[in-house]
Amino acid sequence: MLEKQSSSLITLAHTKMPYGKYKGYYLVDIPESYYVWYRNKGFPPGSFGILLASMYEIKLNGLEDLIRKVKKNYPAPIKK
């Protein structure tokens, strides 16, 4: 289980926004206000929505530095 959680954090740290105003930005670099807007609107379904909801919680609790450290210290996962 810990391995899956670690993998999820690494994926989260290296994921970029695929569309919209912040297209191309790493999720960790998008302002908290955008995640609050998404929270009120409703996160999209599926795995990307889970990433956005996770980043909302991380931003809400001031843990962005944790994600930045993961991004710096662990390589991006290889896409299949």
N, C-alpha and C positions, 0 to 999 in steps of 0.2 A: 504494500500500500504506500509506503514512504517513497518508493521509486516512482510510482505513478504521480504522487504529489510533486515530487521534484521535477519530473518531466513536464508537468502542467505549469509550474512556475517558470521554467525555462522557455516553454512555448509562449507564455504570456509576455515574458520579458522581450522576446524577439518578434512579436507580432506587430505589424503595421496596419493602420486603418486602410481598408481597401476602397473606400468611397467617401464622398461628401466633402465637407469643408476642410477636414483634417486628413484627407487622402495622402498616404505616404508617411505620415507621422507614426512613430512608435506609440503604442497605446499609453505607455507611461508618460509620454510628453504632451498628451492632450489635457487641456485644463479640466479641473474637477467640475466646473459648471456644465460642461458638455455631458458628463456622466449623470449629473443631477437631472438635466433635461431628458436624457434617455430613460432614466429611472421613472420619471413622471409620465413619459410617453409609453414606455414599455420596451424592454430590451427585445431584440429580434430573436426568433426561435433558433434552436440549434446550438452548435458548439461555439460559434462566434458570439452569440448572445450571452453564453456562459462566460466567455472571456471578458466581455464588456461589463457584465454584472460583477465579476470578480475584481476588475479594476476599479469599479465604483466603490466597492468595500475597502479596497486598499487605499484609495485616495481619501475616502471618508475618515479613515483611521490614521492618516499621515504616514503610511508605510511605503511611499514611493521609492525611498532610498534602498529598501530591500530589493525591489525589482531592478533598480539600476545596478546594484551590486551583482545580482544574478546575471544580468545582461553582459556586464563587463567580464565576469569570471567564468562563464559557461558558454560554450559555442551554441549557435542556433541549431535546433534539431534538423536532421536531414529529412526533407520532404519526400514522401514515397510517391 
